[in-house]
Amino acid sequence: MVRERLARSSVGIAGLGGLGSNAAMALARAGIGRLVLVDFDVVEQKNLDRQAFGLGQVGSKKTTAMAENIAAVDPDIKVELHDLRLEGGRMEVPFTDVDVVVEALDSAETKAVFIEEILLKLPKKPIVAASGVAGYGKSEGIRLRRTGNLYLVHDDDAPSSDDAVLLAPRVGLFAHMQANTVLEILLEGSDGD
């Protein structure tokens, strides 16, 4: 039953950097039936240390590259691409018909506006966000906090990403915790396989 429910589910991901690209791959491997991917940027070599892209994809649109990577895992997943920068006042538009939204944006200001717009304009839509990703170690500080339909994977004691490096293990922990939270939301009340 679990696999069938996931195959009928849809998830939107805002941002395909370290969090979004790794969460997208985890959700694809879990069997989510439809992924809506939103990003305006291109794959850069300097970010390959923590993003789910390959060297041969440098210079490609992140959305296109991620669709290729997902197809390599499961070509039956429906992938909807939006090559655009999310703008205040219209951030919810690509996500109106998904079951859950994943916030994986870089800028703290953009994150805050995005979360606020989703909660305001799509009030019944669960959103899984992340904060405090920078640094390394101290994994026990990563927590999930829920406030209404906002699920926040966070570490309140993490250094600012302006002051500390983003490294693959910690980025991966956050991304996979976001993906796991999405599965928990989608499968709530499920009896399992």
C-alpha positions as CSV (number, residue, x, y, z in Angstrom):
1,M,0.0,0.0,0.0
2,V,2.8,2.4,0.8
3,R,4.4,2.2,-2.6
4,E,1.0,2.7,-4.3
5,R,0.3,5.8,-2.2
6,L,3.7,7.3,-2.9
7,A,3.2,6.7,-6.7
8,R,-0.1,8.7,-6.5
9,S,1.5,11.5,-4.6
10,S,3.1,14.8,-5.8
11,V,5.7,17.0,-4.2
12,G,6.9,20.5,-5.2
13,I,10.5,21.5,-4.5
14,A,11.5,25.2,-4.4
15,G,15.2,25.4,-5.1
16,L,17.6,22.7,-6.4
17,G,20.8,23.4,-4.6
18,G,22.2,21.2,-1.8
19,L,18.9,20.7,0.0
20,G,16.6,20.6,-3.0
21,S,18.6,18.4,-5.3
22,N,19.3,15.8,-2.6
23,A,15.7,15.8,-1.4
24,A,14.5,15.4,-5.0
25,M,16.7,12.3,-5.5
26,A,15.6,10.8,-2.1
27,L,11.9,11.3,-3.0
28,A,12.5,9.9,-6.5
29,R,14.1,6.8,-5.0
30,A,11.2,6.5,-2.6
31,G,8.8,6.4,-5.6
32,I,7.0,9.7,-5.5
33,G,4.9,9.7,-8.7
34,R,5.2,13.4,-9.6
35,L,7.8,16.0,-8.8
36,V,7.4,19.7,-9.5
37,L,10.9,21.3,-9.6
38,V,11.5,25.1,-9.5
39,D,14.9,26.8,-9.9
40,F,16.3,29.5,-12.1
41,D,20.0,28.7,-11.8
42,V,22.6,26.5,-13.6
43,V,24.8,23.8,-12.2
44,E,28.2,25.1,-11.1
45,Q,31.3,23.1,-10.5
46,K,32.0,24.8,-7.2
47,N,28.8,23.4,-5.7
48,L,29.2,19.8,-6.9
49,D,30.6,18.9,-3.4
50,R,27.1,19.0,-1.9
51,Q,24.6,19.0,-4.8
52,A,23.2,15.9,-6.6
53,F,24.6,16.8,-10.0
54,G,27.6,15.5,-12.0
55,L,30.6,17.2,-13.6
56,G,29.1,16.6,-17.1
57,Q,26.1,18.7,-16.1
58,V,28.0,21.9,-15.3
59,G,26.4,24.8,-17.2
60,S,23.1,23.0,-17.6
61,K,19.9,24.4,-16.1
62,K,19.4,22.7,-12.7
63,T,15.9,21.8,-13.5
64,T,16.9,20.0,-16.7
65,A,19.9,18.3,-15.1
66,M,17.7,17.1,-12.1
67,A,15.1,15.7,-14.5
68,E,17.9,13.7,-16.2
69,N,19.1,12.4,-12.9
70,I,15.6,11.4,-11.8
71,A,14.9,9.7,-15.1
72,A,18.1,7.6,-14.6
73,V,16.6,6.4,-11.3
74,D,13.0,6.0,-12.4
75,P,11.8,7.0,-15.9
76,D,8.2,6.6,-14.8
77,I,8.2,9.6,-12.4
78,K,6.4,12.6,-13.9
79,V,8.7,15.6,-13.6
80,E,7.3,19.1,-14.2
81,L,10.0,21.8,-14.6
82,H,9.7,25.5,-13.9
83,D,12.9,27.4,-14.9
84,L,12.1,30.6,-13.0
85,R,13.1,32.8,-10.1
86,L,10.3,32.8,-7.5
87,E,9.0,36.4,-7.1
88,G,7.1,37.8,-4.1
89,G,3.4,37.9,-4.6
90,R,3.4,34.8,-6.9
91,M,5.6,32.3,-5.2
92,E,2.8,29.8,-4.7
93,V,1.8,29.5,-8.4
94,P,3.9,26.4,-9.3
95,F,2.8,24.5,-6.2
96,T,-1.0,24.9,-6.3
97,D,-1.6,21.2,-7.3
98,V,1.0,19.3,-5.2
99,D,0.4,17.4,-2.0
100,V,3.4,18.8,-0.1
101,V,5.9,21.6,-0.7
102,V,9.6,21.5,0.1
103,E,11.4,24.8,0.8
104,A,15.0,24.5,-0.3
105,L,16.0,28.1,-1.0
106,D,19.3,29.8,-0.3
107,S,18.5,33.3,0.8
108,A,17.1,33.7,4.3
109,E,14.9,36.5,3.1
110,T,13.5,34.6,0.2
111,K,12.9,31.6,2.5
112,A,10.9,33.7,4.9
113,V,8.8,35.3,2.1
114,F,8.2,31.9,0.4
115,I,7.1,30.2,3.6
116,E,4.8,33.1,4.5
117,E,3.2,33.1,1.0
118,I,2.6,29.3,0.9
119,L,1.1,29.4,4.4
120,L,-1.1,32.3,3.5
121,K,-2.2,31.5,-0.1
122,L,-2.2,27.6,0.2
123,P,-3.3,27.3,3.9
124,K,-4.0,23.6,3.7
125,K,-0.8,22.7,2.0
126,P,2.0,21.2,4.2
127,I,5.4,22.8,3.7
128,V,8.7,21.3,4.9
129,A,11.4,23.9,5.4
130,A,15.0,23.9,6.7
131,S,17.2,26.2,8.7
132,G,20.6,26.0,10.3
133,V,22.3,23.8,7.7
134,A,25.8,25.2,7.8
135,G,28.8,23.6,9.6
136,Y,29.6,20.0,10.5
137,G,29.1,17.5,13.2
138,K,26.7,17.9,16.1
139,S,24.0,16.0,14.3
140,E,22.0,15.5,17.5
141,G,21.1,19.2,17.4
142,I,19.0,18.7,14.2
143,R,15.3,18.7,15.1
144,L,11.9,18.8,13.5
145,R,9.4,21.3,14.8
146,R,5.8,21.5,13.6
147,T,3.6,24.6,13.7
148,G,0.3,24.0,11.9
149,N,1.2,23.0,8.4
150,L,4.8,24.2,8.7
151,Y,7.4,21.5,9.4
152,L,10.8,23.0,10.1
153,V,14.0,20.9,10.1
154,H,16.4,23.0,12.1
155,D,19.4,23.4,14.3
156,D,19.1,26.5,16.4
157,D,22.8,26.3,17.4
158,A,24.2,26.1,13.9
159,P,26.5,28.8,12.6
160,S,25.2,31.2,9.9
161,S,25.9,30.0,6.4
162,D,27.5,33.4,5.9
163,D,30.1,32.5,8.5
164,A,30.5,28.7,8.0
165,V,31.0,26.3,5.2
166,L,28.2,24.1,3.8
167,L,29.4,20.5,3.7
168,A,27.8,17.5,2.0
169,P,27.2,15.3,5.1
170,R,25.2,17.9,7.0
171,V,23.4,19.2,3.9
172,G,22.5,15.6,3.2
173,L,21.2,15.0,6.7
174,F,18.9,18.0,6.4
175,A,17.8,17.1,2.8
176,H,17.0,13.5,3.8
177,M,15.2,14.6,7.0
178,Q,13.1,16.9,4.8
179,A,12.4,14.0,2.4
180,N,11.6,11.7,5.3
181,T,9.2,14.2,6.8
182,V,7.4,14.5,3.4
183,L,6.9,10.7,3.4
184,E,5.6,10.9,6.9
185,I,3.1,13.5,5.9
186,L,2.0,11.6,2.8
187,L,1.7,8.2,4.5
188,E,0.1,9.4,7.7
189,G,-2.3,6.7,8.8
190,S,-0.9,4.1,6.4
191,D,-0.6,0.5,7.6
192,G,2.7,-0.1,5.6
193,D,3.5,-2.5,2.9
